[in-house]
Amino acid sequence: MSDPLVLCYHAVSADWDADLSVTPEALERQLGVLHAKGYRGTTFEEAVGSPPARRTVAVTFDDAYRSVIRFARPILDALGWPGSVYVPTGFAGSERPMSWPGIDHWAGSPHAQELVPMSWDELRELAGSGWEVGSHTRTHPHLTQLDDAELERELHESRTECERQMGRPCTTIAYPYGDVDGRVVAAARAAGYRQGGALPAKHHRPRPLEWPRIGVYHADGDLRFRLKASPLVGRIRAARRL
């Protein structure tokens, strides 16, 4: 069985032109292409741990923007697929725009509301319909830049809060910015995670706690998406793995 395809999205918006946002129409087309090719959608945890089909795809959403439940969920529902959403627990339910390097310049713009995260009730609603809710740390830092104590706090406290709020185990994490190294992987394992989603600049052999996801962004047109998701391109990448 080939490696599962794991996609990484962020926000979904009709008019927000941030790089990390895709339009509902683009998301629907992209996932429709995969569905037509026979892909079966599942959660990140299941895709990595026990893929249910030869062609398996996990659709993940980092940052837990409210737009995911408004616009992405109906699209995945229509396909009969669950998704996986990764929440920075220090922001969830705040009803205020989130802010960290990379999105903070949008905070004072007309698109500030795009930065509002889902509430825990909304996240529980997603989980109740089969979605996976995992950790995206507490405050969305570059994990490789933290000292050991702060790294442990970001990983452990976010997992604990997810479990407390969701009433179920939290075993997966998506590393903010895709920023991960061997020390972060060891700390994630020690904190109780079993799978972790990365966003490597250079493709590498999949490992459960350092799984290479494919980032999908605003500028990705139909052709570029098809190339990113292509099994042939995946095989070429696999031949170059370190």
N, C-alpha and C positions, 0 to 999 in steps of 0.2 A: 504494500500500500504506500502511495506517495505521501510526502509530508502534507498536512492540512494547510490550506491557505488561510492566513490570519491577517485581516485588514484592520487598519487603525484610522478611525475618523475622530473628529472632535465635535464641532458645532454643525448644525443644519439650519440654514436661513435662506430666505428668498432674496434678500437684498444686502446682506452683510458680506463685503468683499474681502474679508480677512483671509489670509492664506489657509488658516485652519478651519474655515467654514466651507461647506459644500451646499449647493441648492438642493431642495427636495427633489427636483426633477433629475438632477445629476445622480443623486443617490439611487433613485428609483431605476434609472437606466442602467447604472453600474451593477446593481444587484440583480436586475432582470437579466442581464447578459449571463451572469453566473448561473442563475436558475435555469435558463434555457440550455445551458451546457451540462446540466445534470448535477450541479452542486447541491449538496444538502447542508443547510445552515444549522449550526449548533453553538453552544457556548464555548468560550475559550478553554475553560477547564476540561470540558469533554473532548474538544478537538485535539488538545495536546495530550490528554491522558488516555482517551479511548475513542478515537475517531470512528463515527458510526458508518461511514461510507468511503468508497475509494476516492470520491471527490467530496471533500468536506471543507466548508468555509466557516470561520468564526468572524463575526462582524463586531468589532470592539469600538467603544467610544470613550475617549479620555476626557476628564475634567467634569463630567456629569452636568453639562449645560442643560438648562430646562428645554431648550429646543429639541433635545433628543426625544423626550417623551411626547412632545407636541408634533414633531414632523417625522422623525425616524421610526418611531414605534408603529404608526399605521402602515408604513411601507413594509417593514419586516413582518407585521401581522398578516398582510395580504399574501406574503410568500409562505407563511407558516413557519417562519424562522424566529428563534429567540436571538437576543443580542447580549453583549456583555458591556457593562458600563462601569467606569472606574472613577471613584469619588475621592476628592481631597477632603478629608473629613473635617478639617478645621473651618471649611466654608459652607458645608451642606446645610440647607435650611436657613441661611442668613437673610435671604431676600435682598441682598446687596450684591452689586457687581463684584466678582472675584478679581483679584489683582496680584500679579507676579510678573517678573521680567519676561517680556514677550507678548503680553496682552495688556499691560498696564497703560499703554498709550491710548487704548480704546476707552478707558474708564470715564474720561470727560467728553466723549464724543456722542453724537446722536445714536450710536450703536451700543451705548453702555449697557442697556438692558439685555443685550445678547450674552453678557457675562454673568448673568444671574444663574446660580446653580439650582438643581432640583432640591426639593425638600425631602426629608426622610420618608414622609408619607408617599410621595411620588416614587421614590426608590423602592419602597416596599410594594407598591402597586406593580411596578415592573417585575420584581422578584416573584410576586404572586402569579404572574402570567408566564413564568418560565425563564425570565431573564436572569442573568448572573450579575451580581453587584459585588465588585471587588475594591480593593484599596488602591488609592493613588497618592498615598502618604497623607500627612496632616496638612502641610502648607505648600506643597509643590516646589520643593527645592531641587537643586542639582545635588543628588545624593553623593556623588563621588567627591564633592567639595566639603562634606560635613566631617566633623571629628567622630570618633567611634560612639561617644555617648549620645550625640544628637542624631546620628544615623539610627541607632537603636530606638531612640524615642520616636522618630518619624515612622519607622516601620512597625514597631510594637503597638504604639498608641492608636495608630490608624486602624490596624487590624482589630484591636480590642473594641474600638468604637463601632466599626462596621458590624461586628458580631453582636454587640449590645443593641444596636438600633435595628438590625435586620432579624435578630433572633435565629440565626443560623451560622454555621462556620464560614469563615472568610479564609480561603486558601490561595487566592490568586492576587497578584499585584501587577499594575502597569507602572513602570518607572517613569516619573516625570521627565520630559524632554528625551526619553529613551536613554537616559544617562545611567549607565551601569558598568561596573567592572567586577573583578573577582572578589574584592572585599565587600562590595554591596551584595553580591549573590550570596556570599557566606552569611552576611548579616540577615538577609531575607530568609534564608533557610533556618537560621537560629530563631527568627521571630515566628516561625511556624508556617510560612508560605510553601506551597508545593509547585506552583507555576508562576512565571513572571514574564511579562511582555516587554520587549525592548523595541527600539527603532534604530537599528544599526546603520551607520553610514556605509558600511561595507558588509555584505551578506556573510554570515558565518553558519557553521553547522548548528542546527537547532538543538538547544539544551532546555530541559523543562523550566529552569529558573532564568533562562536568558534566551527566550524564544524570539526569533526575528519576525517582526510584523511588517507589513507593507503599509506605509503611510499614504493616505489619499487626501489630496488637498484641492483648494479652489481652482488652481490652474490646470488640474489634470483633466484634459479633454477625453473624449471617448476612446481615441486611439491610444493615448498614453495609458489610460486605465487598462485597456485590453492587454497592452504589453506588460504592465506591472503584474497583472494577474495571470499571465500566460504560463501554462505548465512548461512549455518549451524554454521560456526565459528562466523559469525556476530551475530546470535541469542544467542550463548553462551556468547559472549561479552556483548550483550544487557542485559542478565540476571545478569551480574556483574556490570552494570553501577551504579555509585554513584548518 
